[in-house]
Amino acid sequence: MAGFLVAAGLYGFAAAVMWGTNRPPLAEAALLQAGTSLLAFGLATWVFGMRVARLSPEQLRWAPGGGRGFLAGLPLGIAPAAVAMAVAVPLAGAAWAPDGGTFADWLGTFAVTTALLFPAAFVEELIFRGVPQVVLGEAFGRGTAIVVLSAVFALAHGLNPGITPLAVGNIALAGVLLGVSFYLPGGIWAATGVHLGWNATLAALAAPVSGLPFAMPWLDYRSGEPAWLSGGGFGPEGGLLGTAVLAIAVLAAWRLVRASASR
């Protein structure tokens, strides 16, 4: 419950300040979608997970320590996103360039954008790594649950601008990363930290997130060519560099899950 209130609070913060001059593009639509989804799937989790399926907060991986889990998950999302963009500089000719505005403008836009991305990431974890992963995991095993829900997660992004088969595969791989992270200490909050870390890093560095533009003042990112390597206009999730860093992140998350289970 406390975590849900944090997500709702950040949503309220974004709603209060997004109307300023540094409002990010598509902010109104993102705000409406995040608020509606937060309410709908928060209620669905309570009704179907706790009332119908009789799952406890521990089974849903809402156990104490969520804050620590969230902070531990952030680097698992931040690092691969930053590496994918950095490696694209020498390998694909990617570059950052001045884009008008000041650092203060960038900081304000980044704060609002992150406040929008947090509840959006949390809601997607409720949908794909919440009740469904717990129920499927108990019925068919964790591995099967992760693979099935990762495929559904990728298909749910099938109408994003500029989507390609490689991008679908990478989003599915990101779903595997999030599904594995769900079993880290902190549960759903660890997965939310990974999710937000990836999305917020791309947005902060002016790259598209799953094909959705997040133009930032002060800097502009040019992804370079070829698009199949860098991701092009879809963002790093559309290229083979994204595939490589996500695969490494999955292995790192899996090793952390095994290490935590052996303690």
C-alpha positions in Angstrom: 0.0 0.0 0.0 2.8 2.4 0.9 4.4 1.9 -2.6 1.1 2.5 -4.3 0.8 5.8 -2.4 4.3 6.7 -3.6 3.4 6.1 -7.2 0.2 8.1 -6.8 2.1 10.9 -5.1 4.6 11.1 -8.0 1.7 11.1 -10.4 0.1 14.0 -8.5 3.5 15.9 -8.5 3.6 15.5 -12.3 0.1 16.7 -12.7 0.8 19.7 -10.6 4.0 20.9 -12.3 3.8 19.6 -15.9 1.8 22.6 -17.1 4.9 24.8 -16.9 7.2 25.9 -19.8 9.3 22.7 -19.6 6.4 20.3 -20.1 7.6 17.3 -22.1 6.0 16.4 -25.4 3.0 14.0 -25.1 2.8 14.8 -21.4 -1.0 15.2 -21.3 -1.6 11.8 -22.9 1.0 10.1 -20.7 -0.5 11.7 -17.6 -4.0 10.6 -18.5 -2.9 7.1 -19.4 -0.8 6.7 -16.2 -3.5 7.9 -13.9 -6.2 5.7 -15.5 -4.0 2.7 -15.5 -2.8 3.2 -11.9 -6.3 3.3 -10.7 -7.6 0.4 -12.8 -4.8 -2.1 -12.3 -4.3 -1.2 -8.7 -7.9 -2.0 -8.1 -7.6 -5.2 -10.2 -4.6 -6.4 -8.2 -6.5 -6.0 -5.0 -9.8 -7.6 -6.3 -8.4 -10.5 -8.3 -5.1 -11.0 -6.5 -6.0 -10.5 -2.8 -9.7 -11.1 -2.7 -10.3 -13.7 -5.4 -7.0 -15.6 -5.6 -6.4 -15.0 -1.8 -2.7 -14.1 -2.5 -0.9 -12.5 0.4 1.3 -9.5 0.0 4.3 -11.8 0.4 3.1 -14.0 -2.4 2.6 -11.0 -4.6 6.2 -9.9 -3.6 5.1 -6.8 -1.9 7.2 -7.8 1.1 8.9 -5.3 3.4 12.2 -3.9 2.0 10.6 -2.6 -1.2 12.4 0.7 -1.0 15.8 -1.0 -0.8 14.8 -3.3 -3.6 13.7 -0.4 -5.8 17.1 1.3 -5.2 19.0 -1.9 -5.9 17.0 -2.4 -9.1 17.7 1.1 -10.5 21.4 0.3 -11.6 20.2 -2.8 -13.4 18.2 -0.5 -15.7 20.4 2.6 -15.8 23.7 0.8 -16.6 22.5 -1.1 -19.8 20.6 1.9 -21.1 23.6 4.2 -20.7 26.1 1.6 -22.1 23.9 1.0 -25.2 23.9 4.7 -26.0 27.6 5.2 -25.2 28.8 2.3 -27.2 26.7 3.5 -30.2 29.0 6.6 -30.3 32.1 4.7 -31.7 30.2 1.9 -33.4 27.4 3.7 -35.1 28.4 7.4 -35.1 25.9 8.4 -32.4 26.3 11.8 -30.9 24.9 14.4 -28.5 24.5 18.0 -29.6 23.3 21.2 -28.0 19.6 21.7 -28.4 18.8 25.1 -26.9 17.7 25.8 -23.3 19.8 25.5 -20.2 20.8 22.8 -17.8 18.1 24.1 -15.4 15.5 23.6 -18.2 16.8 20.0 -18.6 16.7 19.3 -14.9 13.1 20.6 -14.6 11.9 18.5 -17.6 13.8 15.5 -16.4 12.1 15.7 -13.0 8.6 15.9 -14.5 9.3 13.2 -17.0 10.6 10.8 -14.3 7.6 11.6 -12.2 5.4 10.4 -15.1 7.6 7.4 -15.9 7.5 6.1 -12.4 3.8 5.3 -12.1 3.8 4.1 -15.8 6.6 1.6 -15.0 4.9 0.6 -11.7 1.6 0.0 -13.6 3.3 -2.2 -16.2 4.9 -4.2 -13.4 1.4 -4.7 -11.9 0.1 -5.9 -15.2 2.9 -8.2 -16.3 4.9 -9.0 -13.2 2.2 -8.9 -10.6 -0.7 -11.3 -10.2 -0.2 -13.0 -13.6 3.4 -13.9 -13.0 2.7 -15.2 -9.5 -0.3 -17.3 -10.7 1.5 -18.6 -13.8 4.7 -19.2 -11.8 2.9 -21.4 -9.3 1.0 -23.3 -12.0 3.8 -23.8 -14.6 7.0 -22.7 -13.0 8.8 -19.4 -12.9 10.7 -19.9 -16.2 7.5 -20.5 -18.2 5.8 -17.6 -16.5 8.6 -15.2 -17.4 8.8 -16.3 -21.1 5.0 -16.2 -21.6 4.5 -12.8 -20.0 7.6 -11.4 -21.7 6.1 -12.3 -25.1 2.8 -10.7 -24.1 4.7 -7.6 -22.9 6.4 -7.3 -26.2 3.2 -7.7 -28.2 1.6 -5.0 -26.0 4.1 -2.6 -27.6 3.3 -3.8 -31.1 1.7 -0.5 -32.2 4.5 1.8 -30.9 5.9 4.1 -33.6 8.6 2.6 -35.7 8.3 -0.9 -34.3 10.4 -3.6 -36.0 10.8 -7.4 -35.5 14.1 -6.7 -33.8 12.5 -4.2 -31.5 9.8 -6.7 -30.6 12.5 -9.2 -29.7 14.4 -6.7 -27.6 11.2 -5.6 -25.7 10.6 -9.3 -25.0 14.2 -9.6 -23.7 13.6 -6.5 -21.5 10.5 -8.4 -20.2 12.7 -11.3 -19.3 15.0 -8.9 -17.4 12.0 -7.5 -15.5 10.6 -11.0 -14.9 13.8 -12.2 -13.4 14.2 -9.0 -11.4 10.8 -9.6 -9.9 12.4 -12.4 -7.9 15.1 -10.2 -6.4 14.7 -9.0 -2.8 12.1 -6.2 -3.0 10.0 -8.1 -5.5 7.8 -5.9 -7.6 9.7 -2.8 -6.4 13.0 -4.2 -7.6 11.4 -4.8 -11.0 9.9 -1.3 -11.0 13.4 0.1 -10.2 14.9 -1.7 -13.2 12.0 -0.6 -15.4 12.3 3.1 -14.4 16.1 3.0 -14.5 16.0 2.0 -18.2 13.2 4.3 -19.3 14.4 7.4 -17.3 18.0 7.0 -18.5 16.9 6.9 -22.2 14.6 9.9 -21.7 17.2 11.9 -19.7 19.7 11.4 -22.5 17.1 12.5 -25.1 16.6 9.1 -26.8 13.2 7.6 -27.7 11.8 5.1 -25.2 10.3 2.1 -27.2 9.7 4.4 -30.1 8.2 7.2 -28.1 10.0 10.6 -28.2 11.2 12.3 -25.1 12.8 15.5 -26.4 14.8 17.2 -23.7 15.9 20.9 -23.6 19.7 21.5 -23.6 20.7 18.4 -25.5 19.7 16.3 -28.5 20.7 12.7 -29.2 21.5 11.4 -32.7 21.4 7.7 -32.8 23.7 7.1 -35.8 23.6 4.4 -38.4 22.9 1.7 -39.2 19.6 1.6 -37.4 19.7 -2.1 -36.9 22.8 -1.6 -34.7 21.9 1.6 -32.9 18.2 1.3 -32.8 17.7 4.5 -34.9 14.5 6.4 -34.3 13.0 3.7 -32.1 15.7 4.1 -29.5 18.3 1.6 -28.3 15.6 -1.1 -27.9 15.5 -1.2 -31.7 19.1 -2.3 -32.3 21.5 -5.1 -31.7 23.5 -3.0 -29.2 20.3 -3.0 -27.1 20.1 -6.8 -27.5 23.6 -7.2 -26.2 23.3 -5.0 -23.1 19.8 -6.5 -22.2 21.2 -10.0 -22.5 24.1 -9.1 -20.2 21.6 -7.5 -17.7 19.5 -10.6 -17.7 22.5 -12.7 -16.8 23.5 -10.2 -14.1 19.9 -10.2 -12.6 19.8 -14.0 -12.7 23.1 -14.3 -10.8 21.8 -11.8 -8.2 18.6 -13.8 -7.8 20.6 -17.0 -7.3 22.9 -15.3 -4.8 20.0 -13.9 -2.8 18.3 -17.3 -2.7 21.4 -19.0 -1.3 21.7 -16.6 1.7 
